[in-house]
Amino acid sequence: MNGTVRTTCPYCGVGCGVLAQPDGTIKGDPAHPANRGRLCSKGSALAETLDDSERLLHPVVEGTRASWDAALNLVAMRFRETIAAHGPDSIAFYVSGQCLTEDYYVANKLMKGFIGSGNIDTNSRLCMASSVAGHIRAFGADVVPGVYEDLEEAELVVLVGSNLAWCHPVLHARLQAARSARGTRVVVVDPRGTATSESADLHLAIAPGADVALFAGLLVHLDAAAAIDRAWVAAHATGLDEALSMAQETAPDLAHVASVTGLSPAEIARFYEWFATTERTVTVYSQGVNQSSAGTDKVNAILNCHLATGRIGRPGMGPFSVTGQPNAMGGREVGGLANQLAAHMRFDRPGDLDRVRRFWNAPTLATHPGLKAVELFEAVREGRVKALWIIATNPADSMPQVARVRRALSTCPFVVVSDCWPTDTTALAHVVLPAAGWGEKDGTVTNSERRISRQRRFREPPGEARPDWWMLAEVARRMGFADAFAWNSPAAVFREHATLSGFENGGTRSFDISALAASTDAEYEALESVRWPRPAGAAGGDRLFAHGNFPTADGRARFVPTRWRPPARLPDATFPMLLNTGRMRDQWHTMTRTGRVPRLMTHVGAPTAAFSPQDAVRLDVAEGALVRLRSPHGEAVLRAAITPAQRPGEVFVPMHWTDTFAGSGPVGRLVSAATDPISGQPELKATPVRAEPVRLQWRGLLLHRRAVRPEGVHWSRVPVGAGHVLELAGLEPLPPGAGLGELAARLLDAPRGAEWLELADPARRAWRFATLLAGRVESCLFIVAEDSSTGLPQGASLAALLEGTVAEAARSGLLAGRTTAAAADRTICACFGVGIATLRAAILGRRLMDAEAIGAALGAGTNCGSCLPEIREILRDTRADATAA
C-alpha cells in the first residue's frame, strides 16, 4: 500500500474524513464534507494509537494460543450444540458502533436469519436507542432528517443534553464559525456548565430528567403564541390535539415548568420566545436526552415542537440527533438492534418478515425481537443465554451494574470475544479472536447526517488479526450456512446490503441505497461519501420530510403525547445526591485506544468526582481530596473536583476509566440498570448516590515499565515515554518496619534478579525505592506520609528515568527523583500539544490579549476549538494575576 489513503475517523458520529499514510501520518481530509480538513484532539492523535505492542495477535482458546481453524471450528460446534440442546434463543451476539456496516450486516444475518433468534444487540443501545424509538414513533422509521449544513444556516440552535464542544468538537467548530458569521443564537439545555455552555447565549441548567416538562411547556407556549403552523400540520401530521392536551396537563403554566425544571420563569420565557419567533431553528440532542428512563418521551417532546411549527427538513431547521459512535447509524441500517430487521424493516409487519425471509432464503428467520442489552446480560446471568459472542466492545466495563455483568460473563458456559486489545471482557472469554482494527480493514460507516463514507485499509493487520465480517462468515460456513455467506470481500457484503435496501421498496422505506447495489469492486474502492437515501434511478440524499412523505402508512408524521415523569429512582435520605456520567474531551469509551496516548492523558489524567462548592463545604471535601461514592449497586473512591459548573446535589463522574487505568474502576459499578420502557436504553445520568470524605494516610508516585494494577491502594495510571506513571493514595496507615518494605516490593513488582535501591528518611516521613536490571530502571517508588513536609516529584517529568541505563554515580539522584526533564505541562490544546505553562508564559511574555492572538502565536485552539473555553479562562486568570501583582 503506497501513497495517501482517504479514510474516515473511528471515533464519534461526526464521521470526519482522514488522510492517512502507510507510515501512520494522519491529517484531516479537506475534501470531506463532514469536517473540511478539521480533526479534533482525538482524531489528531490517531497516529499515536497505531502501536501494536499491546495488540491481540493470535486466536486464544482457554488461555492457549490456537489456530484460526481450531478456534472457529470450536465456536461453530459450541453454537450448534447449544442450539440443539436449548434452542436458538440460548445464543446471543453483542456488537458495537465500532463495527463497520459490513461487519454488522453479516452478524445480523447470521443471528436473525440463520441461527433464528433476535438476540443481537449493540452498545448503541446505551447511546442511541431512545432516539431510534422516538423517530419510529414520530416518523414511522429511524430517520434523522437534518444535515450538518443546517447548523450553519440556522438562526437559533438549541443543544439539549449535548456537550458538543467536547463530544463532537468539529461540529461545534462549524457552529461557532456560523455564529461569528451570521450571529446565530445558541441555547444549551444541560444540568452542568460545560465548555459548550460557556459560549452559549443562554444556558438552561435544567434539573436532571426534566426535559419533557420543558418541551411540553414549549408546545403549550407555541399554541398560545399562535406559532403552530396549522396548515402544515393538517397536511403532513396527525395527533396534535392529543399531544397538546397532554402537554397542557404536564406543563399548564410557566410557574409549573419552573418548579419541575429548577429554572427561573424569566429564562424559560426567554427560550420560549426565541423558539417561537425564530423560524430557522435546529434542536440538537444527544446522550443527556437518550440515556434516561424517559429518553424516548424526551425525544418525542422535542419532535412534537418541530412538527407543530413545520420546522423540519428545510434549510436551517429541524430536530437533529447526533450519535456518539462512528457507525451507530450504519448498525441501525442493517438491523443491529434486537428489535429491528435489516434495512429498516420491522418485526411487527408480516410483510417485512416475509420479504427478508425470501431475500435471504432463510426459513429459520427470527420472528420476534430479541433481548436488549441490559436484559441480554441479565439473561446470561440467569443462564437463559448460554453462548455469547461479543464483538468490538467492552461490556465488562461499559454496562451499568458491571459487577452483575462480570458475574454473568464469568458463569456463562461459552463466551467468545473478538477485539483488538486485551480488555476486562476478553479476560472473561473462553475464546478470544484477534480483530483487525482501524486502518487495517475495509468497509463503510454512516455518520449522524446519514452520510456513508469509506473506511479504507492503509496498513497490514498485525499478527493473525482478521476483519470481523470474515470471522462471522467463517463461523456461519462451519455451521452449515455456506451458500448464504459466500462473500469474498467486504464489497460483496455491501452490494447485498444495498440490494436489500431497495428490495420491494417502492419508496415505502426511507432507507434505500439501491443505487449503489451494482457497484463493482473498483467503484466500491473509489466510493465518495454520499448521504442516503440513494434509490436506484432517482436523486436523493438531502434533507427529508420538508413536504411530508413520512414512511408511515398514510405518509403523515405522528405527534406523540408525552407526560413528564422523574428519573426511575430519586435521591433519598440514604442516597441524597444524583450521579451523572459522561464524556471527557480527549478520551474515548473505555480508553482501549486513547488511554495509550500520553498527550491525550495529560489533559485530565485521572477520574474525578465533580461537586459544587456548596456540596464540597457540606461534605468537608477539598479539591483533590479523596471521596467515596456509594450507590445501591457499588462504590468507588475518586479524587474530588470542585466547580461552580456543577449543580448542588449532583455529582459528575467521567464514563471512561476502567480497572486498567484506575483503582476506582468503571463508573458502571455505581450506575443503575433502570431502562426506558420503550427503547430499553439505560438511565446513565441519574443514579442516587451518597458521598463521604476518605482520610488519606499517605501519598505515592510509582514509575513503572509495565502497566501494573496495584492492589490495596487507590491509584490512577498514565502512559509516559517507555512506561507509566501511577499516582498512589493509601487509605490505610503505612505499615511499620518490614511491612513497609513488603508494601514497596509489592508495588514495585520487580522482575527476578533486579537490583534494589532504597532511601529512607523516617524523620521526614518519606521513603524512596528503585529497582534496576542490567543498569536499566525497572520501577521507582516515592512515598510520603500525609503529615510529611516532603513533596513528591512531578510524575511525567520522571519519564526520562526509563531511557537508557543509570550510571553508578547517578543512583543517588535517581532516589532523589531528580531528572533533567522539564516538569510536566498539563495539556490544554491536545491538537497542537500546548500546555498550561506554555500558555501562561506566552500570555505574559508576548502580551497576548485574546484567544485569537494565542491561536496566531501558538496554534492553540485553531483546529477543533474544543480547548477554547479553557484557553479563555487561563487568559483571564493569568492577566488578573499579573494585574494583581
ZAMARGU-4260 file (C-alpha; in steps of 0.2 Angstrom, whole numbers, plus 5000, padded with zeros to 4 digits):
<rodrens>
0) 5000/5000/5000 | 5008/5016/4994 | 5003/5034/4994 | 4989/5044/5004 | 4973/5034/5008
5) 4957/5043/5011 | 4948/5035/5026 | 4936/5040/5040 | 4939/5043/5058 | 4934/5029/5070
10) 4928/5040/5084 | 4912/5049/5086 | 4897/5051/5074 | 4903/5066/5065 | 4912/5055/5053
15) 4927/5066/5049 | 4937/5062/5033 | 4955/5057/5036 | 4971/5057/5025 | 4982/5043/5031
20) 4999/5037/5025 | 5006/5019/5027 | 5018/5026/5040 | 5004/5032/5051 | 5005/5050/5047
25) 4987/5057/5049 | 4978/5073/5045 | 4961/5079/5041 | 4954/5077/5023 | 4949/5095/5017
30) 4938/5087/5003 | 4927/5078/5015 | 4911/5087/5018 | 4909/5082/5036 | 4925/5091/5043
35) 4933/5100/5028 | 4950/5096/5035 | 4947/5098/5053 | 4951/5085/5066 | 4948/5085/5085
40) 4961/5081/5098 | 4957/5063/5097 | 4957/5062/5078 | 4973/5072/5078 | 4982/5059/5089
45) 4976/5044/5079 | 4994/5040/5073 | 4999/5038/5091 | 4986/5024/5093 | 4994/5013/5080
50) 5007/5005/5091 | 5004/4986/5090 | 5014/4982/5106 | 4998/4978/5116 | 4988/4971/5102
55) 4979/4954/5102 | 4989/4944/5088 | 4983/4926/5088 | 4967/4916/5092 | 4967/4910/5110
60) 4956/4896/5117 | 4955/4894/5136 | 4971/4904/5138 | 4981/4894/5125 | 4986/4900/5108
65) 4976/4891/5094 | 4975/4891/5075 | 4961/4900/5066 | 4953/4884/5061 | 4953/4876/5078
70) 4946/4892/5086 | 4932/4894/5073 | 4928/4876/5072 | 4926/4876/5091 | 4914/4892/5090
75) 4903/4884/5077 | 4902/4867/5086 | 4898/4875/5103 | 4885/4886/5094 | 4877/4871/5085
80) 4877/4860/5101 | 4869/4875/5111 | 4855/4877/5099 | 4852/4859/5098 | 4850/4857/5117
85) 4842/4874/5121 | 4835/4882/5106 | 4841/4897/5096 | 4837/4910/5109 | 4850/4902/5120
90) 4863/4911/5108 | 4867/4930/5108 | 4878/4942/5100 | 4883/4959/5107 | 4891/4970/5094
95) 4896/4988/5093 | 4896/5005/5084 | 4914/5002/5081 | 4909/4989/5069 | 4909/4993/5050
100) 4892/4991/5042 | 4898/4976/5033 | 4903/4968/5049 | 4886/4972/5056 | 4877/4965/5041
105) 4885/4948/5042 | 4882/4947/5061 | 4864/4952/5060 | 4861/4940/5045 | 4869/4925/5054
110) 4859/4928/5071 | 4842/4933/5064 | 4842/4924/5048 | 4851/4908/5051 | 4853/4905/5070
115) 4835/4911/5070 | 4835/4922/5086 | 4833/4941/5088 | 4846/4941/5101 | 4859/4953/5093
120) 4860/4969/5101 | 4874/4983/5101 | 4882/4995/5113 | 4872/5008/5103 | 4858/5003/5114
125) 4867/5013/5128 | 4869/5028/5115 | 4855/5030/5103 | 4841/5018/5106 | 4829/5032/5113
130) 4832/5042/5098 | 4828/5027/5087 | 4812/5024/5096 | 4807/5042/5096 | 4810/5043/5077
135) 4800/5027/5074 | 4785/5033/5084 | 4785/5051/5076 | 4791/5047/5058 | 4787/5029/5055
140) 4806/5024/5054 | 4823/5028/5061 | 4827/5043/5050 | 4837/5058/5055 | 4830/5072/5044
145) 4844/5085/5046 | 4861/5088/5038 | 4876/5097/5045 | 4873/5112/5034 | 4858/5116/5044
150) 4869/5121/5059 | 4877/5134/5048 | 4860/5140/5041 | 4850/5141/5057 | 4847/5157/5066
155) 4844/5148/5083 | 4852/5132/5088 | 4846/5123/5104 | 4858/5110/5111 | 4849/5098/5123
160) 4860/5086/5133 | 4874/5089/5122 | 4892/5095/5127 | 4895/5097/5108 | 4912/5106/5111
165) 4919/5091/5119 | 4909/5076/5112 | 4908/5082/5094 | 4921/5096/5093 | 4921/5098/5074
170) 4903/5101/5073 | 4905/5113/5087 | 4918/5122/5077 | 4907/5123/5062 | 4893/5130/5073
175) 4904/5143/5081 | 4910/5149/5064 | 4892/5151/5058 | 4889/5160/5074 | 4903/5173/5071
180) 4897/5175/5053 | 4879/5177/5055 | 4875/5179/5073 | 4867/5163/5076 | 4860/5162/5094
185) 4864/5146/5104 | 4854/5139/5119 | 4861/5125/5129 | 4850/5114/5140 | 4861/5104/5152
190) 4862/5102/5171 | 4880/5106/5170 | 4890/5120/5165 | 4901/5114/5151 | 4913/5120/5138
195) 4898/5121/5126 | 4888/5132/5138 | 4902/5144/5141 | 4900/5150/5123 | 4881/5150/5123
200) 4869/5165/5123 | 4858/5156/5136 | 4862/5141/5147 | 4847/5132/5155 | 4854/5122/5169
205) 4839/5111/5170 | 4836/5098/5184 | 4840/5080/5178 | 4826/5072/5169 | 4815/5087/5167
210) 4817/5089/5148 | 4799/5083/5144 | 4792/5096/5155 | 4802/5110/5147 | 4797/5105/5129
215) 4779/5101/5134 | 4779/5119/5141 | 4786/5125/5124 | 4772/5116/5114 | 4759/5125/5125
220) 4768/5141/5123 | 4768/5139/5104 | 4750/5136/5104 | 4746/5151/5115 | 4758/5162/5104
225) 4749/5156/5088 | 4766/5149/5082 | 4759/5132/5077 | 4759/5130/5058 | 4742/5123/5057
230) 4741/5122/5038 | 4757/5111/5038 | 4751/5100/5052 | 4734/5097/5043 | 4743/5092/5028
235) 4758/5081/5035 | 4754/5076/5053 | 4741/5068/5065 | 4738/5068/5083 | 4742/5087/5088
240) 4726/5089/5098 | 4731/5074/5109 | 4749/5079/5111 | 4744/5097/5115 | 4731/5091/5128
245) 4744/5081/5137 | 4757/5095/5136 | 4744/5107/5144 | 4741/5094/5158 | 4760/5091/5160
250) 4765/5110/5159 | 4750/5120/5162 | 4759/5136/5165 | 4777/5144/5167 | 4777/5143/5186
255) 4774/5124/5185 | 4788/5122/5172 | 4799/5132/5183 | 4795/5121/5198 | 4799/5105/5188
260) 4815/5111/5179 | 4823/5121/5193 | 4824/5136/5180 | 4818/5153/5183 | 4802/5158/5174
265) 4812/5173/5166 | 4824/5161/5157 | 4811/5149/5152 | 4801/5163/5144 | 4816/5169/5135
270) 4819/5152/5127 | 4801/5150/5123 | 4800/5167/5114 | 4816/5164/5104 | 4810/5147/5098
275) 4793/5154/5094 | 4799/5168/5084 | 4814/5160/5075 | 4809/5150/5060 | 4826/5144/5056
280) 4828/5133/5072 | 4838/5117/5074 | 4837/5107/5090 | 4852/5096/5093 | 4851/5082/5106
285) 4862/5068/5112 | 4865/5057/5127 | 4858/5069/5140 | 4841/5066/5131 | 4844/5047/5127
290) 4852/5040/5142 | 4836/5041/5153 | 4822/5030/5159 | 4811/5043/5150 | 4823/5045/5135
295) 4810/5041/5121 | 4797/5053/5128 | 4811/5067/5129 | 4814/5064/5110 | 4796/5065/5106
300) 4793/5080/5116 | 4807/5089/5106 | 4800/5082/5089 | 4782/5087/5094 | 4788/5106/5094
305) 4797/5104/5077 | 4782/5096/5069 | 4770/5109/5077 | 4779/5123/5068 | 4783/5113/5052
310) 4802/5116/5055 | 4808/5100/5048 | 4818/5096/5033 | 4821/5113/5027 | 4837/5123/5027
315) 4842/5128/5044 | 4828/5119/5054 | 4824/5103/5061 | 4827/5091/5075 | 4844/5083/5075
320) 4850/5068/5084 | 4869/5067/5085 | 4877/5050/5088 | 4891/5045/5099 | 4899/5032/5089
325) 4906/5031/5071 | 4894/5019/5065 | 4879/5019/5076 | 4868/5023/5061 | 4876/5010/5050
330) 4872/4997/5063 | 4854/5003/5063 | 4853/5002/5044 | 4857/4983/5044 | 4846/4979/5059
335) 4859/4978/5073 | 4847/4982/5087 | 4837/4967/5094 | 4821/4975/5089 | 4825/4978/5071
340) 4825/4969/5055 | 4838/4973/5042 | 4836/4988/5030 | 4824/4997/5042 | 4811/4983/5041
345) 4801/4978/5056 | 4796/4963/5066 | 4778/4970/5068 | 4775/4970/5050 | 4772/4952/5042
350) 4776/4958/5025 | 4793/4964/5031 | 4796/4947/5039 | 4792/4938/5023 | 4802/4950/5012
355) 4818/4947/5022 | 4815/4928/5023 | 4814/4927/5005 | 4828/4939/5001 | 4840/4929/5012
360) 4832/4912/5008 | 4831/4910/5027 | 4817/4898/5033 | 4823/4900/5051 | 4822/4919/5051
365) 4818/4926/5069 | 4800/4931/5070 | 4801/4942/5086 | 4813/4954/5094 | 4827/4948/5104
370) 4834/4954/5121 | 4840/4972/5123 | 4857/4975/5131 | 4853/4976/5149 | 4841/4961/5148
375) 4853/4952/5137 | 4866/4952/5151 | 4853/4948/5164 | 4848/4933/5154 | 4866/4927/5153
380) 4867/4929/5172 | 4851/4919/5174 | 4858/4905/5162 | 4845/4908/5149 | 4858/4913/5136
385) 4872/4900/5136 | 4883/4906/5122 | 4888/4924/5119 | 4899/4932/5105 | 4905/4950/5110
390) 4912/4960/5095 | 4922/4976/5097 | 4915/4982/5114 | 4919/4980/5132 | 4903/4977/5142
395) 4913/4971/5157 | 4917/4990/5160 | 4904/5000/5150 | 4887/4992/5155 | 4878/4998/5170
400) 4879/4987/5186 | 4896/4980/5179 | 4898/4969/5194 | 4882/4959/5189 | 4888/4959/5170
405) 4905/4952/5176 | 4897/4938/5186 | 4886/4934/5171 | 4901/4933/5159 | 4911/4923/5172
410) 4897/4910/5174 | 4892/4909/5155 | 4896/4892/5148 | 4903/4899/5132 | 4910/4917/5129
415) 4918/4922/5113 | 4926/4940/5111 | 4934/4947/5096 | 4943/4963/5099 | 4960/4972/5095
420) 4966/4974/5113 | 4965/4964/5129 | 4951/4971/5140 | 4942/4966/5156 | 4929/4957/5144
425) 4942/4947/5135 | 4949/4941/5152 | 4932/4933/5154 | 4931/4924/5137 | 4934/4906/5133
430) 4939/4911/5115 | 4947/4927/5111 | 4949/4931/5092 | 4961/4945/5086 | 4952/4958/5076
435) 4959/4969/5063 | 4957/4987/5068 | 4955/5005/5061 | 4967/5007/5046 | 4968/4988/5044
440) 4951/4984/5036 | 4939/4990/5023 | 4921/4994/5024 | 4909/5009/5027 | 4902/5019/5041
445) 4887/5031/5042 | 4888/5047/5051 | 4875/5057/5060 | 4868/5066/5044 | 4866/5049/5035
450) 4882/5051/5026 | 4890/5034/5021 | 4909/5035/5020 | 4923/5023/5017 | 4935/5017/5030
455) 4950/5010/5019 | 4964/5000/5024 | 4981/5008/5024 | 4992/4996/5035 | 4993/4977/5037
460) 4984/4969/5052 | 4997/4964/5065 | 5000/4945/5068 | 4985/4935/5063 | 4971/4948/5066
465) 4957/4947/5054 | 4941/4958/5050 | 4925/4954/5060 | 4915/4951/5044 | 4927/4937/5039
470) 4926/4928/5056 | 4907/4929/5056 | 4906/4922/5039 | 4918/4908/5043 | 4908/4903/5058
475) 4892/4903/5048 | 4900/4892/5035 | 4906/4880/5048 | 4888/4879/5055 | 4881/4874/5038
480) 4876/4890/5030 | 4890/4892/5017 | 4879/4897/5002 | 4872/4912/5011 | 4889/4918/5017
485) 4899/4915/5002 | 4906/4933/5000 | 4925/4935/4996 | 4926/4954/5001 | 4918/4967/5011
490) 4912/4975/4994 | 4902/4959/4990 | 4894/4961/5008 | 4890/4979/5004 | 4882/4975/4987
495) 4870/4963/4996 | 4866/4976/5009 | 4862/4989/4996 | 4852/4977/4986 | 4841/4973/5001
500) 4838/4991/5005 | 4829/4993/4988 | 4821/4975/4988 | 4802/4978/4985 | 4804/4995/4992
505) 4795/5006/4980 | 4798/5021/4990 | 4790/5014/5006 | 4806/5014/5016 | 4817/5030/5018
510) 4832/5019/5019 | 4836/5015/5001 | 4854/5014/4994 | 4850/5003/4979 | 4859/5015/4968
515) 4875/5008/4975 | 4870/4989/4973 | 4878/4986/4957 | 4895/4994/4962 | 4910/4985/4955
520) 4924/4981/4967 | 4934/4996/4959 | 4919/5008/4961 | 4917/5002/4979 | 4935/5006/4982
525) 4933/5023/4975 | 4916/5027/4983 | 4914/5045/4988 | 4904/5049/5003 | 4886/5050/5000
530) 4870/5053/5010 | 4856/5041/5009 | 4843/5039/5003 | 4850/5034/4986 | 4837/5024/4977
535) 4841/5017/4960 | 4837/5028/4946 | 4832/5043/4957 | 4840/5058/4966 | 4841/5059/4985
540) 4852/5061/5000 | 4847/5079/5005 | 4836/5084/5019 | 4820/5074/5022 | 4802/5077/5026
545) 4800/5096/5021 | 4785/5091/5011 | 4779/5077/5022 | 4781/5060/5014 | 4785/5051/5030
550) 4787/5032/5030 | 4771/5029/5038 | 4755/5020/5031 | 4747/5037/5027 | 4763/5047/5024
555) 4760/5058/5039 | 4770/5061/5055 | 4763/5057/5072 | 4763/5068/5087 | 4766/5058/5102
560) 4758/5063/5119 | 4772/5064/5132 | 4770/5065/5151 | 4784/5071/5162 | 4790/5058/5175
565) 4805/5059/5186 | 4820/5048/5185 | 4817/5030/5189 | 4824/5032/5207 | 4825/5049/5216
570) 4838/5054/5230 | 4833/5050/5247 | 4840/5051/5265 | 4852/5036/5261 | 4857/5041/5244
575) 4854/5060/5244 | 4864/5065/5228 | 4862/5061/5209 | 4876/5054/5199 | 4878/5060/5181
580) 4891/5052/5170 | 4898/5057/5153 | 4912/5060/5142 | 4929/5069/5143 | 4936/5079/5129
585) 4952/5068/5125 | 4945/5051/5130 | 4935/5038/5120 | 4924/5025/5128 | 4934/5013/5139
590) 4950/5020/5133 | 4957/5005/5125 | 4963/5016/5111 | 4965/5034/5119 | 4972/5028/5136
595) 4988/5023/5127 | 4992/5040/5121 | 5002/5051/5133 | 4996/5068/5126 | 4978/5063/5127
600) 4981/5058/5145 | 4988/5074/5151 | 4973/5085/5150 | 4964/5075/5163 | 4975/5061/5169
605) 4963/5053/5182 | 4944/5050/5185 | 4937/5063/5197 | 4920/5066/5205 | 4914/5084/5202
610) 4905/5093/5216 | 4898/5110/5218 | 4906/5122/5230 | 4891/5121/5242 | 4892/5102/5242
615) 4911/5102/5245 | 4908/5113/5260 | 4894/5102/5267 | 4904/5086/5264 | 4920/5094/5270
620) 4929/5089/5254 | 4943/5100/5247 | 4950/5100/5229 | 4960/5084/5225 | 4954/5075/5241
625) 4948/5058/5241 | 4929/5055/5242 | 4919/5038/5242 | 4904/5037/5232 | 4891/5023/5236
630) 4876/5018/5227 | 4864/5004/5229 | 4874/4994/5217 | 4893/4998/5222 | 4906/5010/5227
635) 4921/5019/5221 | 4934/5031/5228 | 4939/5046/5217 | 4948/5062/5218 | 4936/5077/5221
640) 4935/5091/5209 | 4926/5107/5215 | 4917/5118/5201 | 4903/5130/5201 | 4898/5122/5185
645) 4890/5108/5195 | 4873/5109/5201 | 4871/5107/5220 | 4865/5090/5225 | 4873/5082/5210
650) 4890/5074/5206 | 4898/5071/5189 | 4910/5056/5185 | 4918/5053/5168 | 4912/5036/5160
655) 4930/5031/5153 | 4941/5025/5166 | 4942/5006/5170 | 4951/4994/5181 | 4965/4995/5168
660) 4968/5014/5171 | 4962/5017/5189 | 4959/5009/5205 | 4942/5017/5206 | 4937/5005/5191
665) 4922/5009/5179 | 4909/5021/5185 | 4897/5007/5179 | 4899/4999/5196 | 4888/5013/5203
670) 4876/5015/5189 | 4858/5009/5190 | 4852/4997/5176 | 4834/5006/5176 | 4829/5007/5157
675) 4817/5016/5146 | 4801/5005/5144 | 4801/5008/5126 | 4819/5009/5120 | 4827/4999/5133
680) 4841/5012/5135 | 4848/5013/5152 | 4847/5028/5163 | 4866/5033/5165 | 4864/5050/5171
685) 4853/5049/5186 | 4858/5037/5199 | 4856/5041/5218 | 4872/5040/5227 | 4880/5046/5244
690) 4897/5054/5246 | 4908/5054/5260 | 4926/5060/5263 | 4940/5047/5264 | 4955/5051/5275
695) 4971/5050/5266 | 4985/5041/5275 | 5000/5043/5263 | 5003/5048/5245 | 5015/5040/5232
700) 5021/5040/5215 | 5026/5025/5205 | 5036/5024/5189 | 5035/5008/5180 | 5039/5000/5164
705) 5023/4989/5164 | 5005/4994/5165 | 5003/4987/5183 | 4987/4987/5193 | 4992/4989/5211
710) 4981/4981/5224 | 4976/4988/5241 | 4979/5006/5236 | 4970/5020/5227 | 4979/5023/5210
715) 4977/5030/5193 | 4989/5027/5178 | 4995/5037/5163 | 5007/5032/5150 | 5024/5041/5148
720) 5038/5038/5136 | 5044/5020/5139 | 5032/5016/5154 | 5019/5023/5165 | 5017/5034/5180
725) 5004/5030/5194 | 4998/5041/5207 | 4995/5032/5223 | 4985/5036/5239 | 4985/5025/5254
730) 4969/5023/5263 | 4977/5013/5277 | 4992/5019/5288 | 5009/5014/5282 | 5014/4998/5289
735) 5029/4999/5302 | 5046/4991/5300 | 5047/4977/5287 | 5029/4979/5282 | 5034/4995/5273
740) 5047/4985/5263 | 5034/4972/5259 | 5022/4985/5253 | 5036/4993/5242 | 5041/4976/5235
745) 5023/4973/5230 | 5021/4990/5222 | 5037/4989/5213 | 5034/4972/5206 | 5052/4970/5200
750) 5057/4955/5189 | 5068/4942/5196 | 5086/4947/5198 | 5083/4965/5199 | 5094/4976/5210
755) 5085/4985/5224 | 5089/5003/5230 | 5081/5011/5245 | 5082/5028/5254 | 5073/5031/5270
760) 5070/5047/5279 | 5059/5042/5294 | 5061/5059/5302 | 5053/5067/5287 | 5041/5053/5284
765) 5047/5050/5267 | 5054/5034/5258 | 5061/5031/5240 | 5064/5014/5232 | 5070/5009/5214
770) 5074/4993/5205 | 5086/4991/5191 | 5090/4977/5179 | 5107/4977/5170 | 5108/4995/5174
775) 5091/5000/5167 | 5077/5007/5179 | 5063/4995/5180 | 5052/5004/5193 | 5054/5018/5205
780) 5043/5022/5221 | 5041/5038/5231 | 5031/5038/5247 | 5027/5052/5259 | 5016/5051/5274
785) 5001/5063/5274 | 5009/5073/5288 | 5026/5073/5279 | 5034/5090/5274 | 5042/5082/5259
790) 5033/5083/5242 | 5033/5071/5228 | 5042/5073/5211 | 5032/5078/5196 | 5027/5062/5188
795) 5028/5065/5169 | 5045/5073/5171 | 5052/5056/5178 | 5049/5048/5161 | 5067/5051/5156
800) 5072/5039/5170 | 5066/5024/5160 | 5078/5029/5145 | 5095/5021/5144 | 5105/5015/5159
805) 5109/5023/5175 | 5127/5025/5180 | 5133/5021/5197 | 5136/5040/5201 | 5119/5044/5196
810) 5110/5032/5208 | 5108/5045/5222 | 5099/5057/5210 | 5088/5043/5205 | 5082/5040/5223
815) 5080/5059/5225 | 5068/5059/5210 | 5080/5071/5200 | 5079/5072/5182 | 5084/5084/5168
820) 5067/5083/5160 | 5056/5098/5162 | 5041/5097/5174 | 5025/5091/5167 | 5015/5104/5157
825) 4996/5099/5158 | 4990/5099/5140 | 4976/5111/5136 | 4977/5110/5117 | 4979/5092/5113
830) 4979/5095/5094 | 4995/5105/5095 | 5002/5099/5112 | 5001/5116/5120 | 5001/5115/5139
835) 4996/5127/5153 | 5013/5133/5157 | 5017/5137/5139 | 5001/5147/5138 | 5004/5157/5153
840) 5022/5161/5148 | 5016/5167/5131 | 5002/5177/5138 | 5013/5186/5149 | 5029/5187/5138
845) 5021/5191/5122 | 5007/5202/5130 | 4993/5191/5121 | 4976/5199/5124 | 4963/5187/5117
850) 4961/5169/5111 | 4964/5174/5093 | 4981/5181/5097 | 4985/5165/5107 | 4980/5155/5091
855) 4991/5165/5080 | 5006/5164/5091 | 5004/5145/5097 | 4991/5137/5086 | 4981/5133/5102
860) 4963/5132/5099 | 4964/5134/5080 | 4960/5116/5075 | 4944/5108/5083 | 4942/5123/5095
865) 4937/5112/5110 | 4950/5119/5121 | 4945/5137/5118 | 4934/5139/5134 | 4949/5133/5144
870) 4961/5145/5135 | 4950/5160/5138 | 4949/5155/5157 | 4968/5154/5158 | 4969/5170/5149
875) 4958/5179/5161 | 4966/5171/5176 | 4984/5175/5170 | 4980/5193/5166 | 4971/5195/5183
880) 4986/5188/5192 | 4998/5199/5183 | 4987/5214/5187 | 4986/5210/5205 | 5005/5208/5206
</rodrens>
